[in-house]
Amino acid sequence: MDKEKGDVLLKLARKTIADKLGIKTDEPNELKSSLSDDIFASRRGTFVTLKINDQLRGCIGNLEPDKSIIEGVKDNAINAAFHDPRFPALSKQELKKVDIEVSLLTKPRELEYKDADDLLNKLRVNIDGVIIQKGFYRATFLPQVWEQLPDKKIFLEHLCMKAGLSDDAWKKPGLKVMTYQVQYFEEKN
């Protein structure tokens, strides 16, 4: 997907949030026309991330390609703005300050590994998004998280804690690991 289409997705996410807040936006017909391209109807996992001053303000997505790109971006924009349990609902005032990022995911694939060292060797910094799962515990970090956590061990420790596991669960047997890649588009105010 090219940057122009990515910009359309960013506008869609912003308009979806603005509509929910009751804020009128320009260009509804232009946006609708831009979204008529068949690529937006394809099914992909999507994430919408909200940041204020480069600090996370909400991030929700779907890992599996179970929705069209349009549906995924709209649903995840609403969920990131109003239903991320880590944050209160976004206010009208905050929307002006928010930078939006939309990520399109490849289908996650299981990563086969023998032990902790093999896992570390197979992870690709700044390329792989990582999903871990053990029983009912599950969490993911988008590849963009490598920017804040470039050390593979620390990355995995934080991901385990996000899942509700001990920080060393990645060293123990029984952990399912999946990877995916993303193409992302971001606003910068």
C-alpha positions in Angstrom: 0.0 0.0 0.0 1.4 3.4 -0.9 1.7 6.5 1.3 -1.3 8.1 -0.4 -3.6 5.2 0.6 -2.0 5.2 4.1 -3.0 8.8 4.4 -6.6 7.9 3.5 -6.6 5.3 6.4 -5.2 8.0 8.8 -8.0 10.3 7.7 -10.6 7.5 8.2 -9.3 6.8 11.7 -9.4 10.5 12.7 -12.9 11.1 11.2 -14.2 8.0 13.0 -13.0 9.3 16.3 -14.2 12.8 15.6 -17.7 11.5 14.6 -17.9 9.6 17.9 -17.0 12.8 19.8 -19.6 14.8 17.8 -17.0 16.9 16.0 -17.8 17.8 12.4 -15.0 17.1 9.8 -14.5 18.2 6.3 -14.3 16.1 3.1 -16.7 13.2 3.9 -17.5 12.7 0.2 -13.8 12.9 -0.8 -12.9 10.3 1.9 -15.7 8.0 0.8 -14.5 8.2 -2.8 -10.9 7.5 -1.8 -12.0 4.4 0.2 -13.7 2.9 -2.9 -10.4 1.3 -4.0 -10.7 -2.5 -3.7 -7.5 -2.8 -1.6 -9.4 -1.3 1.4 -11.9 -4.2 1.2 -9.2 -6.8 1.6 -9.0 -8.5 4.9 -6.0 -7.7 7.1 -5.2 -7.5 10.8 -5.0 -3.8 11.7 -4.0 -1.7 14.7 -4.7 1.9 15.6 -2.2 3.6 17.9 -2.8 7.0 19.5 0.0 9.1 20.9 0.2 12.6 22.5 3.7 14.1 22.6 5.2 10.7 21.6 3.5 9.0 24.6 1.1 6.2 24.2 -2.5 7.3 24.6 -4.3 4.2 23.3 -3.6 1.2 21.1 -6.0 -1.5 20.1 -6.1 -3.9 17.1 -7.0 -7.2 15.7 -4.2 -9.7 14.9 -6.2 -12.0 12.5 -7.4 -10.9 9.1 -11.0 -11.3 10.1 -12.2 -7.8 8.9 -11.8 -5.6 5.9 -9.1 -2.9 6.3 -11.9 -0.3 6.5 -13.8 -2.1 9.2 -10.7 -2.9 11.2 -9.4 0.7 11.1 -12.8 2.1 12.1 -13.4 -0.4 15.0 -9.8 -0.1 16.3 -9.9 3.7 16.1 -13.0 3.7 18.3 -11.5 1.1 20.7 -8.1 2.8 20.9 -9.8 6.2 21.7 -12.5 5.0 24.0 -12.0 1.4 25.2 -8.3 0.9 25.9 -8.4 -0.2 29.6 -5.1 1.5 30.3 -6.5 5.0 29.6 -9.7 7.1 30.1 -11.8 7.9 27.1 -10.2 10.4 24.7 -11.7 13.9 25.1 -12.4 16.5 22.3 -9.5 18.6 23.5 -7.1 15.7 23.3 -8.1 14.8 19.7 -6.4 18.0 18.5 -3.1 16.9 20.1 -3.3 13.2 19.1 -1.0 11.7 16.5 -2.6 8.6 14.9 -0.7 5.6 13.5 -2.4 2.8 11.5 -0.6 -0.5 11.1 -1.5 -3.2 8.6 -0.4 -6.7 9.6 0.7 -9.8 7.8 -0.9 -13.0 8.9 0.8 -14.2 12.1 2.9 -17.4 11.8 4.1 -19.7 14.5 7.9 -19.4 15.2 9.5 -22.7 15.8 12.3 -22.6 18.3 14.2 -25.1 20.5 15.0 -23.0 23.6 15.4 -19.5 24.9 18.7 -18.9 23.0 17.2 -20.2 19.8 14.2 -17.8 20.3 16.6 -14.8 20.8 18.5 -15.8 17.6 15.3 -16.0 15.5 13.7 -12.7 16.5 14.3 -9.9 14.1 14.6 -6.5 15.8 12.5 -3.7 14.1 11.0 -6.3 11.7 8.9 -8.8 13.7 5.8 -8.1 15.7 5.7 -10.8 18.4 2.7 -12.6 19.9 3.2 -14.8 22.9 0.7 -17.2 24.4 0.6 -19.6 27.3 -2.8 -21.0 28.2 -5.2 -18.1 28.4 -2.4 -15.6 28.7 -1.7 -13.7 25.5 -0.1 -10.4 24.4 1.6 -8.8 21.5 4.0 -6.0 20.7 4.0 -4.4 17.3 7.4 -4.1 15.6 7.4 -0.4 16.4 7.9 -1.3 20.1 11.5 -2.4 19.3 12.2 1.4 19.1 11.6 1.6 22.9 12.8 -1.9 23.8 15.7 -2.8 21.4 17.2 -5.4 23.6 15.6 -8.8 22.8 15.6 -10.0 26.4 14.0 -6.9 27.8 11.5 -6.8 24.9 10.5 -10.4 25.8 10.4 -9.7 29.5 8.0 -6.7 29.0 5.9 -8.7 26.6 5.6 -11.6 29.2 4.5 -9.1 31.9 2.0 -7.5 29.5 0.5 -11.0 29.1 0.3 -11.4 32.8 3.1 -13.9 33.0 6.4 -13.8 34.9 9.1 -11.8 33.2 11.1 -15.0 32.5 8.3 -17.0 31.0 9.9 -16.7 27.6 12.8 -18.8 28.9 10.5 -21.7 29.9 8.9 -24.4 27.8 5.3 -24.3 26.7 5.3 -20.7 25.4 3.8 -20.3 21.9 5.5 -17.6 19.9 4.1 -16.1 16.6 5.5 -13.3 14.5 4.1 -11.0 11.9 5.3 -7.9 10.1 3.5 -4.5 9.5 3.3 -1.6 7.2 2.4 1.5 9.1 1.5 5.0 8.4 1.6 7.8 10.9 0.6 11.4 11.4 3.0 13.9 12.9 1.4 17.1 14.2 
